[in-house]
Amino acid sequence: MVLHFIDPSRPSGEEQSSLQERLSFLSSKPVLTVYTKSDLRSIQTIPV
């Protein structure tokens, strides 16, 4: 399991693509993305 914390200082989308590239070798493992309260206010839906 990978626990990934979002860096709110990066442009939207950049963090996720960076995560996918770096963790591509873990494609069979679950990856959990952790959002802060400020992130949650700007996110309409969170994939589960």
C-alpha positions as CSV (number, residue, x, y, z in Angstrom):
1,M,0.0,0.0,0.0
2,V,1.2,3.5,-0.9
3,L,0.1,6.5,1.1
4,H,0.5,9.7,-1.0
5,F,0.1,13.2,0.4
6,I,-0.9,15.9,-2.1
7,D,1.4,19.0,-2.3
8,P,-1.1,21.9,-2.5
9,S,1.7,24.2,-3.8
10,R,1.8,22.4,-7.2
11,P,-0.6,23.1,-10.1
12,S,-3.7,20.9,-10.2
13,G,-3.1,17.7,-12.1
14,E,0.7,17.9,-11.9
15,E,0.9,16.0,-8.6
16,Q,-1.3,13.2,-9.9
17,S,0.7,12.7,-13.1
18,S,3.9,12.8,-11.2
19,L,2.5,10.2,-8.8
20,Q,1.5,7.9,-11.7
21,E,4.9,8.1,-13.3
22,R,6.9,7.4,-10.1
23,L,4.7,4.6,-8.9
24,S,4.0,2.9,-12.2
25,F,6.0,-0.2,-10.9
26,L,3.4,-0.5,-8.1
27,S,0.4,-0.7,-10.4
28,S,-0.8,-3.9,-8.7
29,K,-0.7,-2.2,-5.3
30,P,-3.4,0.2,-3.9
31,V,-2.4,3.8,-3.8
32,L,-4.2,6.1,-1.4
33,T,-4.2,9.8,-2.0
34,V,-4.5,12.0,1.1
35,Y,-6.2,15.4,0.8
36,T,-6.0,18.3,3.2
37,K,-9.2,20.2,4.2
38,S,-8.3,23.0,1.8
39,D,-8.0,20.5,-1.0
40,L,-11.4,19.0,-0.2
41,R,-13.1,22.3,-0.6
42,S,-12.0,22.5,-4.2
43,I,-12.6,18.9,-5.1
44,Q,-16.2,18.0,-6.3
45,T,-15.9,14.3,-6.3
46,I,-13.2,12.0,-4.9
47,P,-12.6,8.7,-6.6
48,V,-12.8,5.8,-4.2
